[in-house]
Amino acid sequence: MQLPYPINLLGAYELEEGDVITRDGEIVGTWTLIHGALYDFTPIGGDQPILTDPFVWRLCNRIGEWLEAQELAHKAGPRLGASGSS
Protein backbone atom coordinates (compact mmCIF):
# COMPACT_ATOMS: atom_id res chain seq x y z
CA MET A 1 0.00 0.00 0.00
CA GLN A 2 1.40 3.39 -1.01
CA LEU A 3 0.84 5.98 1.71
CA PRO A 4 0.98 9.62 0.62
CA TYR A 5 2.01 11.36 3.85
CA PRO A 6 4.55 10.87 6.64
CA ILE A 7 1.58 10.31 9.03
CA ASN A 8 -1.72 8.89 7.73
CA LEU A 9 -5.11 8.52 9.43
CA LEU A 10 -6.53 5.48 7.64
CA GLY A 11 -10.21 5.96 6.84
CA ALA A 12 -10.35 9.62 7.87
CA TYR A 13 -13.37 11.41 6.33
CA GLU A 14 -15.08 8.02 5.88
CA LEU A 15 -15.00 6.31 9.29
CA GLU A 16 -15.21 7.36 12.93
CA GLU A 17 -12.00 5.59 13.97
CA GLY A 18 -8.99 3.91 12.46
CA ASP A 19 -5.27 3.27 12.58
CA VAL A 20 -2.56 5.91 12.44
CA ILE A 21 0.25 4.67 10.22
CA THR A 22 3.54 6.12 9.05
CA ARG A 23 4.60 6.25 5.42
CA ASP A 24 6.92 3.32 6.27
CA GLY A 25 3.92 1.19 7.27
CA GLU A 26 4.37 1.33 11.05
CA ILE A 27 1.12 1.53 13.01
CA VAL A 28 1.76 4.05 15.79
CA GLY A 29 -1.72 4.32 17.29
CA THR A 30 -5.38 4.93 16.58
CA TRP A 31 -7.50 7.95 15.84
CA THR A 32 -11.12 8.59 16.81
CA LEU A 33 -13.58 11.20 15.58
CA ILE A 34 -15.34 12.80 18.55
CA HIS A 35 -18.82 14.30 18.01
CA GLY A 36 -18.02 14.79 14.32
CA ALA A 37 -15.73 17.69 15.17
CA LEU A 38 -12.50 16.62 16.87
CA TYR A 39 -9.90 13.99 16.08
CA ASP A 40 -8.12 12.22 18.98
CA PHE A 41 -4.85 10.30 18.78
CA THR A 42 -4.08 7.43 21.15
CA PRO A 43 -0.63 5.84 20.80
CA ILE A 44 -0.08 2.08 20.74
CA GLY A 45 -0.16 0.86 24.33
CA GLY A 46 -2.03 3.95 25.53
CA ASP A 47 -5.46 3.86 27.07
CA GLN A 48 -6.33 7.53 26.56
CA PRO A 49 -5.80 10.07 23.79
CA ILE A 50 -2.74 12.29 24.10
CA LEU A 51 -3.51 14.67 21.22
CA THR A 52 -6.74 16.25 19.98
CA ASP A 53 -7.30 18.58 17.05
CA PRO A 54 -10.21 19.64 14.83
CA PHE A 55 -8.07 19.34 11.68
CA VAL A 56 -6.67 16.06 10.32
CA TRP A 57 -3.64 17.74 8.74
CA ARG A 58 -2.68 19.48 11.97
CA LEU A 59 -3.22 16.36 14.07
CA CYS A 60 -0.93 14.48 11.67
CA ASN A 61 1.73 17.19 12.07
CA ARG A 62 1.43 17.00 15.86
CA ILE A 63 1.67 13.20 15.80
CA GLY A 64 4.82 13.52 13.68
CA GLU A 65 6.32 15.96 16.20
CA TRP A 66 5.38 13.62 19.05
CA LEU A 67 7.03 10.67 17.27
CA GLU A 68 10.21 12.68 16.71
CA ALA A 69 10.30 13.62 20.40
CA GLN A 70 9.82 9.95 21.35
CA GLU A 71 12.71 8.91 19.09
CA LEU A 72 14.99 11.61 20.53
CA ALA A 73 14.11 10.61 24.09
CA HIS A 74 14.77 6.96 23.26
CA LYS A 75 18.16 7.77 21.71
CA ALA A 76 19.14 9.93 24.69
CA GLY A 77 18.55 7.05 27.10
CA PRO A 78 17.82 7.40 30.80
CA ARG A 79 18.86 10.65 32.45
CA LEU A 80 20.77 10.83 35.71
CA GLY A 81 18.33 11.14 38.59
CA ALA A 82 15.36 10.15 36.44
CA SER A 83 14.73 7.04 38.50
CA GLY A 84 13.70 9.15 41.48
CA SER A 85 16.35 7.62 43.74
CA SER A 86 18.69 9.80 45.74
Contacts in CASP RR format, 6 or more apart in sequence:
PFRMAT RR
TARGET T0000
AUTHOR 0000-0000-0000
METHOD contacts of the structure
MODEL  1
MQLPYPINLLGAYELEEGDVITRDGEIVGTWTLIHGALYDFTPIGGDQPI
LTDPFVWRLCNRIGEWLEAQELAHKAGPRLGASGSS
1 25 0 8 1.000
3 21 0 8 1.000
3 22 0 8 1.000
3 23 0 8 1.000
3 25 0 8 1.000
4 23 0 8 1.000
5 23 0 8 1.000
5 60 0 8 1.000
6 22 0 8 1.000
6 23 0 8 1.000
6 60 0 8 1.000
6 64 0 8 1.000
7 20 0 8 1.000
7 21 0 8 1.000
7 22 0 8 1.000
7 23 0 8 1.000
7 28 0 8 1.000
7 60 0 8 1.000
7 61 0 8 1.000
7 63 0 8 1.000
7 64 0 8 1.000
7 67 0 8 1.000
8 20 0 8 1.000
8 21 0 8 1.000
8 22 0 8 1.000
8 23 0 8 1.000
8 60 0 8 1.000
9 18 0 8 1.000
9 20 0 8 1.000
9 31 0 8 1.000
9 39 0 8 1.000
9 56 0 8 1.000
9 59 0 8 1.000
9 60 0 8 1.000
10 18 0 8 1.000
10 19 0 8 1.000
10 20 0 8 1.000
10 21 0 8 1.000
11 18 0 8 1.000
12 18 0 8 1.000
12 31 0 8 1.000
12 39 0 8 1.000
12 56 0 8 1.000
13 56 0 8 1.000
15 33 0 8 1.000
16 32 0 8 1.000
16 33 0 8 1.000
16 36 0 8 1.000
17 30 0 8 1.000
17 31 0 8 1.000
17 32 0 8 1.000
17 33 0 8 1.000
18 30 0 8 1.000
18 31 0 8 1.000
18 32 0 8 1.000
19 27 0 8 1.000
19 29 0 8 1.000
19 30 0 8 1.000
19 31 0 8 1.000
20 27 0 8 1.000
20 28 0 8 1.000
20 29 0 8 1.000
20 30 0 8 1.000
20 31 0 8 1.000
20 41 0 8 1.000
20 63 0 8 1.000
21 27 0 8 1.000
21 28 0 8 1.000
22 28 0 8 1.000
22 67 0 8 1.000
27 44 0 8 1.000
28 43 0 8 1.000
28 44 0 8 1.000
28 63 0 8 1.000
28 67 0 8 1.000
29 41 0 8 1.000
29 42 0 8 1.000
29 43 0 8 1.000
29 44 0 8 1.000
29 45 0 8 1.000
30 41 0 8 1.000
30 42 0 8 1.000
31 39 0 8 1.000
31 40 0 8 1.000
31 41 0 8 1.000
31 42 0 8 1.000
31 59 0 8 1.000
32 39 0 8 1.000
32 40 0 8 1.000
32 42 0 8 1.000
32 49 0 8 1.000
33 39 0 8 1.000
34 40 0 8 1.000
34 52 0 8 1.000
37 54 0 8 1.000
38 52 0 8 1.000
38 53 0 8 1.000
38 54 0 8 1.000
39 52 0 8 1.000
39 53 0 8 1.000
39 54 0 8 1.000
39 55 0 8 1.000
39 56 0 8 1.000
39 59 0 8 1.000
40 49 0 8 1.000
40 51 0 8 1.000
40 52 0 8 1.000
41 49 0 8 1.000
41 50 0 8 1.000
41 51 0 8 1.000
41 52 0 8 1.000
41 59 0 8 1.000
41 62 0 8 1.000
41 63 0 8 1.000
41 66 0 8 1.000
42 48 0 8 1.000
42 49 0 8 1.000
42 50 0 8 1.000
43 50 0 8 1.000
43 66 0 8 1.000
50 66 0 8 1.000
51 59 0 8 1.000
51 62 0 8 1.000
51 63 0 8 1.000
51 66 0 8 1.000
52 59 0 8 1.000
53 59 0 8 1.000
53 62 0 8 1.000
END
